[in-house]
Every structure is written in C-alpha cells, then in structure tokens.
Amino acid sequence: MTAILPELNPQGFRTIPEILDYATATYGPHTAFSALGAKLSFQDLDRKTAAFAAYLQQAGLMAGDRIAIQLPNLLQSPIAVLGAIRAGLVVVNTNPLYTATELRHQLIDSGAKAMVVISNVAHTASKVVPHTDVGLVIVTEVGDMHSLLKRKLINFVSKRVKKLVPKFRFANQVTFRTALRVGARARAVKHSAQSSDTAVLQYTGGTTGPARAAILSHSNLVANMAQVRYHLAEATGQPGDIWVAPLPLYHIFAFTAHNLVFLSRGCHSLLIPNPRDMNSFAKALKGKKFHGFLQINTLMVALVQNKAFRKLDFSSLKITVSGGAALTMDAAAKWQALTGGVVSESYGMSETSPGITGNIIGKEQLGSIGVAFHSTNIRVVDEHGHDVPDGEPGELWVQGPQVMQGYWNAPEETQNVLTKDGWLKSGDIVVRGNDAAYRIVDRKKDIVNVSGFNVAPNEVENVVSQMSEIAECAVIGIPDDKTGEALCLYVVGKNENEAPTKMEIIKHCQQHLTSYKLPKQIHYVETLPKNAIGKVLRRELRSKHKSECDQTPRQS
C-alpha cells in the first residue's frame, strides 16, 4: 500500500470517519449539504450519521457487512453513506435506475446484508430482495428530511398526485426516519476503522459481462481526496462556498468529491436530485452564489440550451470540473460562452477512487486530461508493456495510493488489469506531451462510456441474444454529441423474414437494462466480422460504422 505523503494530508487523515470528525469540529454550524430547500449542517450530519450507525449496529449488522445504498441526490444519501461507514460497514453504491436483473446481480455479487432504497424504485427492489441475502431494507421517501408540514406535502404529491411510488412490500422493512429515531436513543459502539479496511464496493462495467466491483479501501479514498485537494488548491473553495452537485453521488466522481473533498474543506454541496428536470434545476440555483460545478459533457450540452438556466447569475462561478466522460470541444466552448468560465477536464476510473489526472487550474488546455496528480505514477506503454516516448500513443498504466485493492470476487479480472507491483492497466490509449499533459486518443478495451457510465458490450449482447429470432449480435461504442459515446447494435437474424424490428429489440432491452445501456442505433447485417477462432472483431465494426458515416452526405 502506497503511503499518503504529509504534504498532501496535513491533518493526517487515515479513515473516512476521521474526515467527518474534523469537519464537524472545524465547520460545525455551517451548511454541509442541502437539497430541495432542506439543509444539513456539519453538526446535524454528525448527529444523524451517528444515529444511523447506531441503528445498523443494533439491527445486528457487523463491521465488514455490505449495505447497498440506492438513493438519488437527497440529504439521506450522505447520512446513509457516512453513517454506514461509521458503523464499519462497506457501502455498495447502487444506481436507482437499475432494472431488476442488474440490481439482483449487484446484491448477490456483493453479498449485501442490508439496503437503503428510495420509495420511488422500491417496487423493483421488492422483486429482487427475496432472492438475496438482504435481511433489512430501510425505505426513505423524497421529503423525509424536511419539516413536518413540508415533508407530508412533498411525500403526498410524490405518491398520490404524481404517482411516482408504485406499491411494494418487504418482509423486514423499516422507514429511514424510524431508523434515525431509534438510533438516536441507542448507544453506538464506536468502530475503530483501519486504513486498509474496505470502505466502498464501486461497481463498474466488466470487460466480459456484468459489472464488477472495485474494492476501495479507506486509504484509497482518503488518498484521492488529499490528491484532489492538493491539485485544486485554493480553487477547492473556502468554508461555506457552494459546489453544485447534479452528478449522482452513487457515481465515484461525485461520491469522492462531495462526500470527502468538499466536506473536508467546509464547502456546501447543493444536491440536485433530478438534473433531467432542467427547470427545477435552474430554480434550485436561482439567487445562489455558487462557487463550483461538477459537470459531465452530457449535462453541459443540455443545460446551456435551457432558457431558465441561461438566465442564472454566474458571476460567482470560479471553477467547473468535468469528468466521468470525454469533454467535447463544442460543449466546453458553449459552457464558457454562457458562464464565462473555462472547463477544467479531469480523468479517472472507478478503480482509482477515481482521480488520476487533472488540468492545472488557470492553465487549462481543451482536449487535454491534464497532468498526473501528486504521488501518482503514470506509464504509457505499447502492447508488449514497454514504455513509449512522448508524442507516441500507448496504453495508460497508473500506480498510486488511490489504486483499488482489486475486483470483488473476481481474481482473474484483477490479474488482467493489476500487475504484481501495483500498476493498473487503464485500457485507454493516450499520448503524453512535452508539457507532461496527457490526451486520450483511443480506447483499448471494449467498454463503452455513456454519459460517464461504463457499459460492457457483452452485457447488452447477452440480453439481445435471448430473443429467439436473433442468431447473433455485437455492440460497439460510437461517438455521440450528447452522451460522449452511445451504443450501436449490429444484429444478424436467424433468417431474413424473422428478424425482430428495432422497436421490438428496444422493448426487450428495456425489460432487462437501464436506459443508458439501450442501443441508440441498430443495424441489420448478414454476418459479423470474425477472426480465425470466431471472435467478433469489434474494431472492424467500428471502422465500418465510421466509413458509413463519412460517406453519408451532411444535411444543409
């Protein structure tokens, strides 16, 4: 395990609870998080996470047990995450948009013993939980952290008016508010975490099928928090500065930034539960003096076109950090034209907690992912593992204290990406410039990055192949202005007259895959290109798609 250097970590943090303790003592009455008009001070956060931790312990959960947290960006999220970690549990970040198939895989693979779920998607979980080891389900509603009258109003509208809460039932179910109330009366047993203890299982698209979980220790996450703070320096913000949080906290980019980096600096994370609702998003920011924005290319493209968002006051905005997916020049230019600020692109992976590189603040280069973070070693290597000179493309390998411990229950996949001396093979092809800045030029692996979420082609192919009329299929990633990359599906029907329609394929996929895993384009072909042993040659499909696009006349 690589040590965290003192200059990166002057407070000497070893574990995540130590960060919370420091933040509470230093910034007590200041706002730590807000959402939908409700606020949570650092002192409130400390009390409620302690209560939640005590409840989990009283419920019989032990240190090392896994707890799945399936929440949007609400105040309940940092309470549940930090409370579970205080109790010594391992957080399993879980996407609320998961289908039953995806959720079942994650709950079974992680061996989760408990779950926290938002009521809006609890009906999906209720179909899955009986087939897993989950023995306790804590259900929360959207308005649970508001005052009595507002809470009842928000929850009534969500359930009765908008009908966003389908019926559900769990055998061992308790409400989030009950858990906090019972926990507040209980005597918590302080768990003394070790830096090497696992804190989070972060699922990411596996190279050969369903998602795999990167094992992230306290040391991994604390190290990356320290690296990001050091890299951003004063741009991180001062106590009370507002960082807008539209990216989901279950995604590692926002998870580390808001739960650790900004928390440790006393900043205020303004949570946006549903960034797709652009007008509500703009309303939440109206009149606010926000310091920073965590962004992703997809969202920037949509926001700059929204009339309400365009009317906001951006005079206090000092920094916008983009990550999770490639930043397009067009999106960066439009964001700068609207807000007056340059976008600072960063790069990372779920396997690295996540940060690896970032642009130097004030010296941003569009098209570059920046320079290596402090205490991060990077090699650019050829297919034989030999270093290539600057200016030549090669695969990015990274070594540092933020690199995961391995993949959960997947020793073979771990060996494929992690060398014995700690080098993680990213699968991304980069070029290093003379100024030590890196630029991504290609992807070695087949994983497709859709709006910051990794999608394994095999997972989609396995679902499509279940259709009896399909002989075989293949998925590739294609460039997309809105999502960075999108899925393109090539289908071979069992015979010319039996191939399902595109709509039938999409409807089938919707039953098993979350929305960002759905194919955006579907093409019918007679055969798929293969090598001598029958492996589908995705690179030829990518070349075929590019050639067809180049030959398509542009519409004037």
Buried (B, 14 or more C-beta within 10 A) or exposed (E): EBEBBEEBBEEEBBBBBBBBBBBBEBBBEBBBBBBBEBBBBBBBBBBBBBBBBBBBBBBEBEBEBBBBBBBBBBBBBBBBBBBBBBBBBBBBBBBBBBBBBBBBBBBBBBBBBBBBBBBBBBBBBBEBBEEBBBBBBBBBBBBBBBEEEBBEBBBEBBBEEEEBBEEBEBEEBBBBBEBBEBBBEBEBEEBEBEBEBBBBBBBBBBBBBBBBBBBBBBBBBBBBBBBBBBBBEEBBBEBBBBBBBBBBBBBBBBBBBBBBBBBBBBBBBBBBBEBEEBEBBBEBBEEBEBBBBBBBBBBBBBBBEBEBBEEBEBEEBBBBBBBBBBBBEEBBBBBBEBBEBBBBBBBBBBBBBBBBBBBBBEEBBBEBBBBBBBBBEBBBBEEEEEEBEEEEBBBBBBBBBBBBBBBBBBEEBBEEBBEEEBBBBBBBBBBBBEEEBBBBEEBBBBBBBBBBBBBBBBBBBBBBBEBEBBBBBBBBBBEBEBBBBBBBBBBBBEEEEEBBEBEEBBEBBBEBBBEBBBBBBBBEBEEBBEEEEEEBBBEBBBEBBEEEEEEEEEEE
